[in-house]
């Protein structure tokens, strides 16, 4: 259990006692900012601590609401959790309390965070059963879990769905390696199946697996613990099961989504910002995609510099047609940055079609941008055409609500660039994915206040 629970619990209360941001727009920012550890990687590697009874130390964890909630769930399962500081913990899952599954506390907490779904793989692998209520998370469209359960049953698990209670149960006394062709490229599904397969008997081949940096980092951590995983970084993973795993020390990579958010922030606010250690993360085509929207980027060692730009212009395709930017599985452009690109385009010169393929509700936040004065045509739930204002008309401050993590930060960026004061409600959504974003941005010149409204 927590050796210092008094310091852990107030972290949540202190950071989230206010429910809104008051944002003064039109201020240029300047300075250096350090990206937090990757949220999506953190949720995966935290679940992996359940695969061993040895000590696992994880550092550079982002001190955000989703991570805090998952650590609380792990602690409730009986894992010994020692807090070194806000970003480093030591875990030892020696005496796991499986009865905690049935408790009301577990069910309530697990529903609050979608990342809790990745507890199923480790629990099934090591303890032969797993229970989970339907998890929560962003309301960004349909996000079914069929891919997870199809993979588990391929490995030999029995799956039961309690429709009345909206709960999932898995049982599997003898998991055996199999060939699994995933029906969709799911990041959390790939992570779950990898964690289940590392302790299964024989060889598992997962084809059409997600190859995002988060999954790569998880696989590298598991190999350090004694797993036998090859094909890391590709969509074909070969896993030779082992009988047990040991402990390890793992450092979470910088969050490429936060890095992309800061690029968009610098461009929108005409600011000169240096993102320290940005290239310690795998950024893939993220920098090139932002350059297509007209942002100038400079690399200095592992740092990424976004110089102040008076204006930026959206590229066209070679034949002169309007640029289309769409999301796709890695190494394509991540869907988590589509909201940032869209808000950036509102002040660019030129037009762009934003095609959000993977989630059908992520573009609905554009109505707030339209209220702020942006020229956007929402074509359908997946596509929006942005007609850039070329800074000839600034966005205006309004009151709005954050619908999800990424849209919330996009709205925050819009508010920081706007004329006048904006109020952003439901900032708990932003806090789920961005650590103390107001404090960190205020340190480089922003004016963001947490308030109760």
Order of alpha helices (4+ residues) and beta strands (2+ residues): alpha-beta-beta-alpha-beta-alpha-beta-beta-alpha-alpha-beta-alpha-beta-beta-beta-alpha-beta-alpha-beta-beta-beta-alpha-beta-alpha-beta-beta-beta-alpha-beta-alpha-beta-beta-beta-alpha-beta-alpha-alpha-beta
